[in-house]
Amino acid sequence: MRRAPRLGRAERALNVAEEREALAARRRPLPEPPAWLLERGIGAGRHPVRVHAGDCWDACKRCTAMSMGEARRALAEGVQACPHCRPDVALGME
């Protein structure tokens, strides 16, 4: 069964457009990591567990970005500082 010429042109145009988009995506710079992260626990309520520096190797998928003020407030309210990246030291709250 032979495809109509228009369908072939449409498929080629779509392939070209997809290739352009992929190339553009590779050229875009990666977004800056957040400066501070809040790790939440597992389960109901998902309470704050730890504060991390944005580039901490121990941060996990349960982390969300937060501002410096929010990080300071969380530490002041008793949320643990990550023992690896030590955000409390970086924020001067040791």
PyMOL Python script that loads the backbone (N, CA, C, O; Angstrom):
from pymol import cmd

cmd.read_pdbstr("""\
ATOM      1  N   MET A   1       0.847  -1.170   0.000  1.00  0.00           N
ATOM      2  CA  MET A   1       0.000   0.000   0.000  1.00  0.00           C
ATOM      3  C   MET A   1       0.898   1.239   0.000  1.00  0.00           C
ATOM      4  O   MET A   1       1.824   1.338   0.805  1.00  0.00           O
ATOM      5  N   ARG A   2       0.630   2.158  -0.879  1.00  0.00           N
ATOM      6  CA  ARG A   2       1.455   3.338  -1.035  1.00  0.00           C
ATOM      7  C   ARG A   2       0.825   4.538  -0.322  1.00  0.00           C
ATOM      8  O   ARG A   2      -0.384   4.756  -0.393  1.00  0.00           O
ATOM      9  N   ARG A   3       1.665   5.302   0.358  1.00  0.00           N
ATOM     10  CA  ARG A   3       1.163   6.474   1.079  1.00  0.00           C
ATOM     11  C   ARG A   3       0.995   7.633   0.117  1.00  0.00           C
ATOM     12  O   ARG A   3       1.689   7.735  -0.894  1.00  0.00           O
ATOM     13  N   ALA A   4       0.087   8.474   0.446  1.00  0.00           N
ATOM     14  CA  ALA A   4      -0.130   9.674  -0.360  1.00  0.00           C
ATOM     15  C   ALA A   4       1.088  10.577  -0.224  1.00  0.00           C
ATOM     16  O   ALA A   4       1.700  10.602   0.844  1.00  0.00           O
ATOM     17  N   PRO A   5       1.465  11.320  -1.262  1.00  0.00           N
ATOM     18  CA  PRO A   5       2.637  12.199  -1.203  1.00  0.00           C
ATOM     19  C   PRO A   5       2.554  13.221  -0.086  1.00  0.00           C
ATOM     20  O   PRO A   5       3.567  13.566   0.521  1.00  0.00           O
ATOM     21  N   ARG A   6       1.365  13.703   0.187  1.00  0.00           N
ATOM     22  CA  ARG A   6       1.225  14.709   1.251  1.00  0.00           C
ATOM     23  C   ARG A   6       1.587  14.136   2.615  1.00  0.00           C
ATOM     24  O   ARG A   6       2.213  14.807   3.436  1.00  0.00           O
ATOM     25  N   LEU A   7       1.191  12.903   2.845  1.00  0.00           N
ATOM     26  CA  LEU A   7       1.478  12.269   4.127  1.00  0.00           C
ATOM     27  C   LEU A   7       2.986  12.116   4.313  1.00  0.00           C
ATOM     28  O   LEU A   7       3.496  12.347   5.410  1.00  0.00           O
ATOM     29  N   GLY A   8       3.698  11.735   3.267  1.00  0.00           N
ATOM     30  CA  GLY A   8       5.147  11.615   3.341  1.00  0.00           C
ATOM     31  C   GLY A   8       5.815  12.939   3.647  1.00  0.00           C
ATOM     32  O   GLY A   8       6.749  12.998   4.447  1.00  0.00           O
ATOM     33  N   ARG A   9       5.339  14.007   3.012  1.00  0.00           N
ATOM     34  CA  ARG A   9       5.899  15.344   3.278  1.00  0.00           C
ATOM     35  C   ARG A   9       5.615  15.770   4.713  1.00  0.00           C
ATOM     36  O   ARG A   9       6.470  16.353   5.378  1.00  0.00           O
ATOM     37  N   ALA A  10       4.420  15.476   5.178  1.00  0.00           N
ATOM     38  CA  ALA A  10       4.056  15.846   6.549  1.00  0.00           C
ATOM     39  C   ALA A  10       4.934  15.113   7.556  1.00  0.00           C
ATOM     40  O   ALA A  10       5.382  15.700   8.541  1.00  0.00           O
ATOM     41  N   GLU A  11       5.178  13.826   7.305  1.00  0.00           N
ATOM     42  CA  GLU A  11       6.028  13.057   8.217  1.00  0.00           C
ATOM     43  C   GLU A  11       7.455  13.592   8.222  1.00  0.00           C
ATOM     44  O   GLU A  11       8.075  13.688   9.281  1.00  0.00           O
ATOM     45  N   ARG A  12       7.984  13.941   7.052  1.00  0.00           N
ATOM     46  CA  ARG A  12       9.335  14.502   6.976  1.00  0.00           C
ATOM     47  C   ARG A  12       9.406  15.840   7.707  1.00  0.00           C
ATOM     48  O   ARG A  12      10.362  16.108   8.435  1.00  0.00           O
ATOM     49  N   ALA A  13       8.394  16.673   7.510  1.00  0.00           N
ATOM     50  CA  ALA A  13       8.366  17.972   8.187  1.00  0.00           C
ATOM     51  C   ALA A  13       8.308  17.786   9.700  1.00  0.00           C
ATOM     52  O   ALA A  13       8.960  18.517  10.446  1.00  0.00           O
ATOM     53  N   LEU A  14       7.530  16.813  10.148  1.00  0.00           N
ATOM     54  CA  LEU A  14       7.439  16.530  11.583  1.00  0.00           C
ATOM     55  C   LEU A  14       8.780  16.040  12.120  1.00  0.00           C
ATOM     56  O   LEU A  14       9.204  16.466  13.194  1.00  0.00           O
ATOM     57  N   ASN A  15       9.445  15.165  11.399  1.00  0.00           N
ATOM     58  CA  ASN A  15      10.762  14.673  11.828  1.00  0.00           C
ATOM     59  C   ASN A  15      11.777  15.807  11.922  1.00  0.00           C
ATOM     60  O   ASN A  15      12.557  15.870  12.872  1.00  0.00           O
ATOM     61  N   VAL A  16      11.767  16.701  10.936  1.00  0.00           N
ATOM     62  CA  VAL A  16      12.686  17.845  10.955  1.00  0.00           C
ATOM     63  C   VAL A  16      12.397  18.733  12.165  1.00  0.00           C
ATOM     64  O   VAL A  16      13.317  19.178  12.851  1.00  0.00           O
ATOM     65  N   ALA A  17      11.114  18.986  12.419  1.00  0.00           N
ATOM     66  CA  ALA A  17      10.738  19.826  13.565  1.00  0.00           C
ATOM     67  C   ALA A  17      11.169  19.174  14.884  1.00  0.00           C
ATOM     68  O   ALA A  17      11.653  19.859  15.785  1.00  0.00           O
ATOM     69  N   GLU A  18      10.995  17.865  14.995  1.00  0.00           N
ATOM     70  CA  GLU A  18      11.401  17.164  16.227  1.00  0.00           C
ATOM     71  C   GLU A  18      12.917  17.216  16.409  1.00  0.00           C
ATOM     72  O   GLU A  18      13.405  17.388  17.526  1.00  0.00           O
ATOM     73  N   GLU A  19      13.658  17.067  15.314  1.00  0.00           N
ATOM     74  CA  GLU A  19      15.114  17.150  15.396  1.00  0.00           C
ATOM     75  C   GLU A  19      15.568  18.540  15.816  1.00  0.00           C
ATOM     76  O   GLU A  19      16.496  18.673  16.614  1.00  0.00           O
ATOM     77  N   ARG A  20      14.927  19.572  15.290  1.00  0.00           N
ATOM     78  CA  ARG A  20      15.259  20.951  15.682  1.00  0.00           C
ATOM     79  C   ARG A  20      14.991  21.180  17.163  1.00  0.00           C
ATOM     80  O   ARG A  20      15.800  21.791  17.862  1.00  0.00           O
ATOM     81  N   GLU A  21      13.861  20.690  17.633  1.00  0.00           N
ATOM     82  CA  GLU A  21      13.515  20.860  19.045  1.00  0.00           C
ATOM     83  C   GLU A  21      14.507  20.128  19.938  1.00  0.00           C
ATOM     84  O   GLU A  21      14.909  20.653  20.976  1.00  0.00           O
ATOM     85  N   ALA A  22      14.902  18.931  19.548  1.00  0.00           N
ATOM     86  CA  ALA A  22      15.878  18.177  20.337  1.00  0.00           C
ATOM     87  C   ALA A  22      17.216  18.909  20.377  1.00  0.00           C
ATOM     88  O   ALA A  22      17.860  18.967  21.424  1.00  0.00           O
ATOM     89  N   LEU A  23      17.631  19.464  19.254  1.00  0.00           N
ATOM     90  CA  LEU A  23      18.882  20.213  19.194  1.00  0.00           C
ATOM     91  C   LEU A  23      18.809  21.461  20.078  1.00  0.00           C
ATOM     92  O   LEU A  23      19.758  21.776  20.795  1.00  0.00           O
ATOM     93  N   ALA A  24      17.687  22.160  20.021  1.00  0.00           N
ATOM     94  CA  ALA A  24      17.516  23.357  20.853  1.00  0.00           C
ATOM     95  C   ALA A  24      17.534  22.991  22.333  1.00  0.00           C
ATOM     96  O   ALA A  24      18.097  23.726  23.143  1.00  0.00           O
ATOM     97  N   ALA A  25      16.929  21.873  22.692  1.00  0.00           N
ATOM     98  CA  ALA A  25      16.908  21.445  24.093  1.00  0.00           C
ATOM     99  C   ALA A  25      18.321  21.122  24.581  1.00  0.00           C
ATOM    100  O   ALA A  25      18.658  21.414  25.729  1.00  0.00           O
ATOM    101  N   ARG A  26      19.140  20.530  23.730  1.00  0.00           N
ATOM    102  CA  ARG A  26      20.516  20.218  24.132  1.00  0.00           C
ATOM    103  C   ARG A  26      21.342  21.483  24.295  1.00  0.00           C
ATOM    104  O   ARG A  26      22.281  21.503  25.091  1.00  0.00           O
ATOM    105  N   ARG A  27      21.018  22.523  23.570  1.00  0.00           N
ATOM    106  CA  ARG A  27      21.787  23.776  23.641  1.00  0.00           C
ATOM    107  C   ARG A  27      21.406  24.635  24.841  1.00  0.00           C
ATOM    108  O   ARG A  27      22.194  25.484  25.258  1.00  0.00           O
ATOM    109  N   ARG A  28      20.225  24.436  25.402  1.00  0.00           N
ATOM    110  CA  ARG A  28      19.793  25.244  26.549  1.00  0.00           C
ATOM    111  C   ARG A  28      20.657  24.922  27.762  1.00  0.00           C
ATOM    112  O   ARG A  28      20.958  23.757  28.022  1.00  0.00           O
ATOM    113  N   PRO A  29      21.058  25.953  28.504  1.00  0.00           N
ATOM    114  CA  PRO A  29      21.843  25.683  29.713  1.00  0.00           C
ATOM    115  C   PRO A  29      20.954  25.038  30.781  1.00  0.00           C
ATOM    116  O   PRO A  29      19.748  25.279  30.834  1.00  0.00           O
ATOM    117  N   LEU A  30      21.565  24.227  31.614  1.00  0.00           N
ATOM    118  CA  LEU A  30      20.824  23.614  32.716  1.00  0.00           C
ATOM    119  C   LEU A  30      20.435  24.693  33.713  1.00  0.00           C
ATOM    120  O   LEU A  30      21.189  25.644  33.920  1.00  0.00           O
ATOM    121  N   PRO A  31      19.263  24.559  34.337  1.00  0.00           N
ATOM    122  CA  PRO A  31      18.869  25.556  35.327  1.00  0.00           C
ATOM    123  C   PRO A  31      19.786  25.495  36.553  1.00  0.00           C
ATOM    124  O   PRO A  31      20.323  24.440  36.890  1.00  0.00           O
ATOM    125  N   GLU A  32      19.953  26.633  37.205  1.00  0.00           N
ATOM    126  CA  GLU A  32      20.757  26.690  38.435  1.00  0.00           C
ATOM    127  C   GLU A  32      20.065  25.858  39.513  1.00  0.00           C
ATOM    128  O   GLU A  32      18.843  25.920  39.647  1.00  0.00           O
ATOM    129  N   PRO A  33      20.826  25.087  40.277  1.00  0.00           N
ATOM    130  CA  PRO A  33      20.196  24.355  41.378  1.00  0.00           C
ATOM    131  C   PRO A  33      19.755  25.348  42.456  1.00  0.00           C
ATOM    132  O   PRO A  33      20.359  26.410  42.607  1.00  0.00           O
ATOM    133  N   PRO A  34      18.711  25.005  43.200  1.00  0.00           N
ATOM    134  CA  PRO A  34      18.289  25.902  44.276  1.00  0.00           C
ATOM    135  C   PRO A  34      19.375  25.994  45.337  1.00  0.00           C
ATOM    136  O   PRO A  34      20.163  25.063  45.505  1.00  0.00           O
ATOM    137  N   ALA A  35      19.419  27.103  46.045  1.00  0.00           N
ATOM    138  CA  ALA A  35      20.449  27.296  47.070  1.00  0.00           C
ATOM    139  C   ALA A  35      20.180  26.449  48.313  1.00  0.00           C
ATOM    140  O   ALA A  35      21.115  25.987  48.966  1.00  0.00           O
ATOM    141  N   TRP A  36      18.910  26.249  48.635  1.00  0.00           N
ATOM    142  CA  TRP A  36      18.547  25.526  49.858  1.00  0.00           C
ATOM    143  C   TRP A  36      17.400  24.577  49.557  1.00  0.00           C
ATOM    144  O   TRP A  36      16.542  24.869  48.724  1.00  0.00           O
ATOM    145  N   LEU A  37      17.391  23.438  50.242  1.00  0.00           N
ATOM    146  CA  LEU A  37      16.361  22.423  50.033  1.00  0.00           C
ATOM    147  C   LEU A  37      15.777  21.982  51.364  1.00  0.00           C
ATOM    148  O   LEU A  37      16.473  21.932  52.378  1.00  0.00           O
ATOM    149  N   LEU A  38      14.491  21.664  51.346  1.00  0.00           N
ATOM    150  CA  LEU A  38      13.825  21.118  52.519  1.00  0.00           C
ATOM    151  C   LEU A  38      13.415  19.691  52.193  1.00  0.00           C
ATOM    152  O   LEU A  38      12.645  19.456  51.262  1.00  0.00           O
ATOM    153  N   GLU A  39      13.928  18.743  52.958  1.00  0.00           N
ATOM    154  CA  GLU A  39      13.573  17.334  52.775  1.00  0.00           C
ATOM    155  C   GLU A  39      12.374  17.019  53.652  1.00  0.00           C
ATOM    156  O   GLU A  39      12.343  17.359  54.835  1.00  0.00           O
ATOM    157  N   ARG A  40      11.400  16.372  53.059  1.00  0.00           N
ATOM    158  CA  ARG A  40      10.203  15.975  53.805  1.00  0.00           C
ATOM    159  C   ARG A  40      10.211  14.473  54.021  1.00  0.00           C
ATOM    160  O   ARG A  40      10.796  13.723  53.240  1.00  0.00           O
ATOM    161  N   GLY A  41       9.556  14.042  55.090  1.00  0.00           N
ATOM    162  CA  GLY A  41       9.486  12.627  55.417  1.00  0.00           C
ATOM    163  C   GLY A  41       8.525  11.875  54.518  1.00  0.00           C
ATOM    164  O   GLY A  41       7.907  12.454  53.625  1.00  0.00           O
ATOM    165  N   ILE A  42       8.408  10.583  54.762  1.00  0.00           N
ATOM    166  CA  ILE A  42       7.534   9.717  53.998  1.00  0.00           C
ATOM    167  C   ILE A  42       6.246   9.535  54.790  1.00  0.00           C
ATOM    168  O   ILE A  42       6.273   9.460  56.018  1.00  0.00           O
ATOM    169  N   GLY A  43       5.125   9.464  54.092  1.00  0.00           N
ATOM    170  CA  GLY A  43       3.865   9.140  54.748  1.00  0.00           C
ATOM    171  C   GLY A  43       2.974  10.351  54.964  1.00  0.00           C
ATOM    172  O   GLY A  43       3.223  11.438  54.443  1.00  0.00           O
ATOM    173  N   ALA A  44       1.942  10.130  55.739  1.00  0.00           N
ATOM    174  CA  ALA A  44       0.933  11.156  55.982  1.00  0.00           C
ATOM    175  C   ALA A  44       1.559  12.374  56.644  1.00  0.00           C
ATOM    176  O   ALA A  44       2.346  12.251  57.582  1.00  0.00           O
ATOM    177  N   GLY A  45       1.208  13.519  56.154  1.00  0.00           N
ATOM    178  CA  GLY A  45       1.709  14.756  56.726  1.00  0.00           C
ATOM    179  C   GLY A  45       3.011  15.225  56.138  1.00  0.00           C
ATOM    180  O   GLY A  45       3.242  16.429  56.028  1.00  0.00           O
ATOM    181  N   ARG A  46       3.880  14.290  55.751  1.00  0.00           N
ATOM    182  CA  ARG A  46       5.182  14.606  55.155  1.00  0.00           C
ATOM    183  C   ARG A  46       5.851  15.795  55.846  1.00  0.00           C
ATOM    184  O   ARG A  46       6.094  16.834  55.233  1.00  0.00           O
ATOM    185  N   HIS A  47       6.135  15.619  57.105  1.00  0.00           N
ATOM    186  CA  HIS A  47       6.735  16.675  57.920  1.00  0.00           C
ATOM    187  C   HIS A  47       8.178  16.939  57.496  1.00  0.00           C
ATOM    188  O   HIS A  47       8.853  16.039  56.996  1.00  0.00           O
ATOM    189  N   PRO A  48       8.655  18.173  57.693  1.00  0.00           N
ATOM    190  CA  PRO A  48      10.054  18.488  57.376  1.00  0.00           C
ATOM    191  C   PRO A  48      11.004  17.616  58.189  1.00  0.00           C
ATOM    192  O   PRO A  48      10.805  17.412  59.386  1.00  0.00           O
ATOM    193  N   VAL A  49      12.034  17.108  57.529  1.00  0.00           N
ATOM    194  CA  VAL A  49      12.996  16.221  58.183  1.00  0.00           C
ATOM    195  C   VAL A  49      14.367  16.875  58.277  1.00  0.00           C
ATOM    196  O   VAL A  49      14.984  16.882  59.343  1.00  0.00           O
ATOM    197  N   ARG A  50      14.851  17.434  57.146  1.00  0.00           N
ATOM    198  CA  ARG A  50      16.198  18.019  57.115  1.00  0.00           C
ATOM    199  C   ARG A  50      16.249  19.210  56.171  1.00  0.00           C
ATOM    200  O   ARG A  50      15.469  19.318  55.225  1.00  0.00           O
ATOM    201  N   VAL A  51      17.187  20.096  56.457  1.00  0.00           N
ATOM    202  CA  VAL A  51      17.520  21.203  55.566  1.00  0.00           C
ATOM    203  C   VAL A  51      18.852  20.844  54.903  1.00  0.00           C
ATOM    204  O   VAL A  51      19.780  20.384  55.568  1.00  0.00           O
ATOM    205  N   HIS A  52      18.936  21.057  53.584  1.00  0.00           N
ATOM    206  CA  HIS A  52      20.146  20.759  52.813  1.00  0.00           C
ATOM    207  C   HIS A  52      20.593  22.003  52.054  1.00  0.00           C
ATOM    208  O   HIS A  52      19.782  22.874  51.742  1.00  0.00           O
ATOM    209  N   ALA A  53      21.873  22.078  51.764  1.00  0.00           N
ATOM    210  CA  ALA A  53      22.364  23.037  50.778  1.00  0.00           C
ATOM    211  C   ALA A  53      21.919  22.515  49.409  1.00  0.00           C
ATOM    212  O   ALA A  53      21.755  21.308  49.230  1.00  0.00           O
ATOM    213  N   GLY A  54      21.728  23.404  48.459  1.00  0.00           N
ATOM    214  CA  GLY A  54      21.194  23.021  47.157  1.00  0.00           C
ATOM    215  C   GLY A  54      22.020  22.015  46.395  1.00  0.00           C
ATOM    216  O   GLY A  54      21.477  21.269  45.580  1.00  0.00           O
ATOM    217  N   ASP A  55      23.319  21.973  46.636  1.00  0.00           N
ATOM    218  CA  ASP A  55      24.181  21.045  45.901  1.00  0.00           C
ATOM    219  C   ASP A  55      24.569  19.811  46.713  1.00  0.00           C
ATOM    220  O   ASP A  55      25.532  19.124  46.372  1.00  0.00           O
ATOM    221  N   CYS A  56      23.837  19.529  47.770  1.00  0.00           N
ATOM    222  CA  CYS A  56      24.153  18.398  48.647  1.00  0.00           C
ATOM    223  C   CYS A  56      23.974  17.069  47.910  1.00  0.00           C
ATOM    224  O   CYS A  56      22.977  16.865  47.217  1.00  0.00           O
ATOM    225  N   TRP A  57      24.928  16.186  48.064  1.00  0.00           N
ATOM    226  CA  TRP A  57      24.858  14.877  47.421  1.00  0.00           C
ATOM    227  C   TRP A  57      23.814  13.981  48.083  1.00  0.00           C
ATOM    228  O   TRP A  57      23.378  12.998  47.484  1.00  0.00           O
ATOM    229  N   ASP A  58      23.411  14.306  49.309  1.00  0.00           N
ATOM    230  CA  ASP A  58      22.481  13.468  50.058  1.00  0.00           C
ATOM    231  C   ASP A  58      21.025  13.910  49.902  1.00  0.00           C
ATOM    232  O   ASP A  58      20.133  13.295  50.485  1.00  0.00           O
ATOM    233  N   ALA A  59      20.771  14.960  49.129  1.00  0.00           N
ATOM    234  CA  ALA A  59      19.397  15.409  48.913  1.00  0.00           C
ATOM    235  C   ALA A  59      18.655  14.359  48.088  1.00  0.00           C
ATOM    236  O   ALA A  59      19.260  13.653  47.281  1.00  0.00           O
ATOM    237  N   CYS A  60      17.349  14.261  48.296  1.00  0.00           N
ATOM    238  CA  CYS A  60      16.574  13.211  47.632  1.00  0.00           C
ATOM    239  C   CYS A  60      15.389  13.799  46.876  1.00  0.00           C
ATOM    240  O   CYS A  60      15.217  15.016  46.812  1.00  0.00           O
ATOM    241  N   LYS A  61      14.578  12.917  46.306  1.00  0.00           N
ATOM    242  CA  LYS A  61      13.412  13.342  45.535  1.00  0.00           C
ATOM    243  C   LYS A  61      12.355  14.022  46.404  1.00  0.00           C
ATOM    244  O   LYS A  61      11.501  14.741  45.886  1.00  0.00           O
ATOM    245  N   ARG A  62      12.400  13.809  47.679  1.00  0.00           N
ATOM    246  CA  ARG A  62      11.411  14.414  48.573  1.00  0.00           C
ATOM    247  C   ARG A  62      11.793  15.826  48.991  1.00  0.00           C
ATOM    248  O   ARG A  62      11.197  16.388  49.909  1.00  0.00           O
ATOM    249  N   CYS A  63      12.787  16.403  48.319  1.00  0.00           N
ATOM    250  CA  CYS A  63      13.252  17.754  48.638  1.00  0.00           C
ATOM    251  C   CYS A  63      12.567  18.788  47.747  1.00  0.00           C
ATOM    252  O   CYS A  63      12.293  18.538  46.573  1.00  0.00           O
ATOM    253  N   THR A  64      12.299  19.949  48.331  1.00  0.00           N
ATOM    254  CA  THR A  64      11.754  21.075  47.579  1.00  0.00           C
ATOM    255  C   THR A  64      12.633  22.298  47.834  1.00  0.00           C
ATOM    256  O   THR A  64      13.247  22.433  48.893  1.00  0.00           O
ATOM    257  N   ALA A  65      12.677  23.170  46.854  1.00  0.00           N
ATOM    258  CA  ALA A  65      13.484  24.385  46.967  1.00  0.00           C
ATOM    259  C   ALA A  65      12.903  25.318  48.021  1.00  0.00           C
ATOM    260  O   ALA A  65      11.693  25.347  48.245  1.00  0.00           O
ATOM    261  N   MET A  66      13.780  26.075  48.659  1.00  0.00           N
ATOM    262  CA  MET A  66      13.344  27.069  49.644  1.00  0.00           C
ATOM    263  C   MET A  66      14.334  28.229  49.646  1.00  0.00           C
ATOM    264  O   MET A  66      15.472  28.100  49.194  1.00  0.00           O
ATOM    265  N   SER A  67      13.876  29.356  50.159  1.00  0.00           N
ATOM    266  CA  SER A  67      14.720  30.546  50.212  1.00  0.00           C
ATOM    267  C   SER A  67      15.648  30.470  51.426  1.00  0.00           C
ATOM    268  O   SER A  67      15.507  29.600  52.285  1.00  0.00           O
ATOM    269  N   MET A  68      16.595  31.400  51.473  1.00  0.00           N
ATOM    270  CA  MET A  68      17.503  31.456  52.609  1.00  0.00           C
ATOM    271  C   MET A  68      16.738  31.737  53.898  1.00  0.00           C
ATOM    272  O   MET A  68      17.024  31.139  54.935  1.00  0.00           O
ATOM    273  N   GLY A  69      15.787  32.626  53.836  1.00  0.00           N
ATOM    274  CA  GLY A  69      14.984  32.941  55.018  1.00  0.00           C
ATOM    275  C   GLY A  69      14.191  31.739  55.504  1.00  0.00           C
ATOM    276  O   GLY A  69      14.092  31.494  56.707  1.00  0.00           O
ATOM    277  N   GLU A  70      13.626  30.990  54.561  1.00  0.00           N
ATOM    278  CA  GLU A  70      12.879  29.787  54.940  1.00  0.00           C
ATOM    279  C   GLU A  70      13.805  28.737  55.536  1.00  0.00           C
ATOM    280  O   GLU A  70      13.422  28.032  56.469  1.00  0.00           O
ATOM    281  N   ALA A  71      15.017  28.627  55.010  1.00  0.00           N
ATOM    282  CA  ALA A  71      15.984  27.668  55.549  1.00  0.00           C
ATOM    283  C   ALA A  71      16.360  28.056  56.979  1.00  0.00           C
ATOM    284  O   ALA A  71      16.404  27.205  57.866  1.00  0.00           O
ATOM    285  N   ARG A  72      16.627  29.333  57.195  1.00  0.00           N
ATOM    286  CA  ARG A  72      16.956  29.803  58.550  1.00  0.00           C
ATOM    287  C   ARG A  72      15.797  29.537  59.519  1.00  0.00           C
ATOM    288  O   ARG A  72      16.004  29.079  60.643  1.00  0.00           O
ATOM    289  N   ARG A  73      14.584  29.832  59.064  1.00  0.00           N
ATOM    290  CA  ARG A  73      13.404  29.641  59.917  1.00  0.00           C
ATOM    291  C   ARG A  73      13.232  28.158  60.260  1.00  0.00           C
ATOM    292  O   ARG A  73      12.956  27.817  61.410  1.00  0.00           O
ATOM    293  N   ALA A  74      13.393  27.280  59.270  1.00  0.00           N
ATOM    294  CA  ALA A  74      13.241  25.845  59.523  1.00  0.00           C
ATOM    295  C   ALA A  74      14.274  25.359  60.536  1.00  0.00           C
ATOM    296  O   ALA A  74      13.942  24.595  61.442  1.00  0.00           O
ATOM    297  N   LEU A  75      15.516  25.794  60.387  1.00  0.00           N
ATOM    298  CA  LEU A  75      16.557  25.400  61.345  1.00  0.00           C
ATOM    299  C   LEU A  75      16.256  25.948  62.732  1.00  0.00           C
ATOM    300  O   LEU A  75      16.451  25.251  63.728  1.00  0.00           O
ATOM    301  N   ALA A  76      15.783  27.186  62.808  1.00  0.00           N
ATOM    302  CA  ALA A  76      15.452  27.791  64.104  1.00  0.00           C
ATOM    303  C   ALA A  76      14.281  27.072  64.775  1.00  0.00           C
ATOM    304  O   ALA A  76      14.186  27.029  66.002  1.00  0.00           O
ATOM    305  N   GLU A  77      13.388  26.505  63.949  1.00  0.00           N
ATOM    306  CA  GLU A  77      12.230  25.784  64.488  1.00  0.00           C
ATOM    307  C   GLU A  77      12.545  24.331  64.834  1.00  0.00           C
ATOM    308  O   GLU A  77      11.658  23.591  65.259  1.00  0.00           O
ATOM    309  N   GLY A  78      13.802  23.914  64.656  1.00  0.00           N
ATOM    310  CA  GLY A  78      14.203  22.588  65.082  1.00  0.00           C
ATOM    311  C   GLY A  78      14.340  21.531  64.002  1.00  0.00           C
ATOM    312  O   GLY A  78      14.606  20.369  64.307  1.00  0.00           O
ATOM    313  N   VAL A  79      14.163  21.916  62.737  1.00  0.00           N
ATOM    314  CA  VAL A  79      14.383  20.944  61.667  1.00  0.00           C
ATOM    315  C   VAL A  79      15.885  20.669  61.608  1.00  0.00           C
ATOM    316  O   VAL A  79      16.693  21.596  61.661  1.00  0.00           O
ATOM    317  N   GLN A  80      16.251  19.406  61.500  1.00  0.00           N
ATOM    318  CA  GLN A  80      17.667  19.020  61.506  1.00  0.00           C
ATOM    319  C   GLN A  80      18.406  19.575  60.293  1.00  0.00           C
ATOM    320  O   GLN A  80      17.847  19.697  59.203  1.00  0.00           O
ATOM    321  N   ALA A  81      19.660  19.901  60.507  1.00  0.00           N
ATOM    322  CA  ALA A  81      20.552  20.267  59.406  1.00  0.00           C
ATOM    323  C   ALA A  81      21.199  18.995  58.894  1.00  0.00           C
ATOM    324  O   ALA A  81      21.534  18.109  59.680  1.00  0.00           O
ATOM    325  N   CYS A  82      21.375  18.895  57.602  1.00  0.00           N
ATOM    326  CA  CYS A  82      22.038  17.735  57.019  1.00  0.00           C
ATOM    327  C   CYS A  82      23.454  17.643  57.583  1.00  0.00           C
ATOM    328  O   CYS A  82      24.178  18.639  57.587  1.00  0.00           O
ATOM    329  N   PRO A  83      23.859  16.474  58.054  1.00  0.00           N
ATOM    330  CA  PRO A  83      25.212  16.334  58.612  1.00  0.00           C
ATOM    331  C   PRO A  83      26.310  16.328  57.545  1.00  0.00           C
ATOM    332  O   PRO A  83      27.492  16.419  57.875  1.00  0.00           O
ATOM    333  N   HIS A  84      25.931  16.221  56.281  1.00  0.00           N
ATOM    334  CA  HIS A  84      26.920  16.159  55.203  1.00  0.00           C
ATOM    335  C   HIS A  84      27.246  17.539  54.644  1.00  0.00           C
ATOM    336  O   HIS A  84      28.417  17.895  54.512  1.00  0.00           O
ATOM    337  N   CYS A  85      26.216  18.318  54.313  1.00  0.00           N
ATOM    338  CA  CYS A  85      26.461  19.632  53.692  1.00  0.00           C
ATOM    339  C   CYS A  85      26.454  20.768  54.711  1.00  0.00           C
ATOM    340  O   CYS A  85      26.884  21.877  54.396  1.00  0.00           O
ATOM    341  N   ARG A  86      25.974  20.511  55.920  1.00  0.00           N
ATOM    342  CA  ARG A  86      25.986  21.465  57.027  1.00  0.00           C
ATOM    343  C   ARG A  86      25.442  22.845  56.668  1.00  0.00           C
ATOM    344  O   ARG A  86      26.185  23.825  56.715  1.00  0.00           O
ATOM    345  N   PRO A  87      24.171  22.942  56.315  1.00  0.00           N
ATOM    346  CA  PRO A  87      23.601  24.243  55.979  1.00  0.00           C
ATOM    347  C   PRO A  87      23.573  25.192  57.174  1.00  0.00           C
ATOM    348  O   PRO A  87      23.578  26.410  56.992  1.00  0.00           O
ATOM    349  N   ASP A  88      23.544  24.660  58.377  1.00  0.00           N
ATOM    350  CA  ASP A  88      23.557  25.505  59.571  1.00  0.00           C
ATOM    351  C   ASP A  88      24.850  26.307  59.644  1.00  0.00           C
ATOM    352  O   ASP A  88      24.833  27.474  60.035  1.00  0.00           O
ATOM    353  N   VAL A  89      25.967  25.694  59.274  1.00  0.00           N
ATOM    354  CA  VAL A  89      27.258  26.390  59.266  1.00  0.00           C
ATOM    355  C   VAL A  89      27.268  27.445  58.166  1.00  0.00           C
ATOM    356  O   VAL A  89      27.686  28.580  58.391  1.00  0.00           O
ATOM    357  N   ALA A  90      26.809  27.068  56.985  1.00  0.00           N
ATOM    358  CA  ALA A  90      26.786  28.005  55.853  1.00  0.00           C
ATOM    359  C   ALA A  90      25.900  29.198  56.116  1.00  0.00           C
ATOM    360  O   ALA A  90      26.154  30.289  55.607  1.00  0.00           O
ATOM    361  N   LEU A  91      24.845  28.999  56.920  1.00  0.00           N
ATOM    362  CA  LEU A  91      23.930  30.097  57.244  1.00  0.00           C
ATOM    363  C   LEU A  91      24.341  30.832  58.529  1.00  0.00           C
ATOM    364  O   LEU A  91      23.665  31.773  58.944  1.00  0.00           O
ATOM    365  N   GLY A  92      25.421  30.416  59.145  1.00  0.00           N
ATOM    366  CA  GLY A  92      25.886  31.068  60.373  1.00  0.00           C
ATOM    367  C   GLY A  92      25.020  30.783  61.567  1.00  0.00           C
ATOM    368  O   GLY A  92      24.911  31.622  62.462  1.00  0.00           O
ATOM    369  N   MET A  93      24.396  29.613  61.609  1.00  0.00           N
ATOM    370  CA  MET A  93      23.484  29.256  62.703  1.00  0.00           C
ATOM    371  C   MET A  93      24.016  28.068  63.495  1.00  0.00           C
ATOM    372  O   MET A  93      23.232  27.342  64.107  1.00  0.00           O
ATOM    373  N   GLU A  94      25.274  27.862  63.499  1.00  0.00           N
ATOM    374  CA  GLU A  94      25.911  26.726  64.131  1.00  0.00           C
ATOM    375  C   GLU A  94      25.648  26.691  65.615  1.00  0.00           C
ATOM    376  O   GLU A  94      26.119  25.786  66.304  1.00  0.00           O
TER     377      GLU A  94
END
""", "prot")
cmd.dss("prot")
cmd.show_as("cartoon", "prot")
cmd.util.cbc("prot")
cmd.orient("prot")
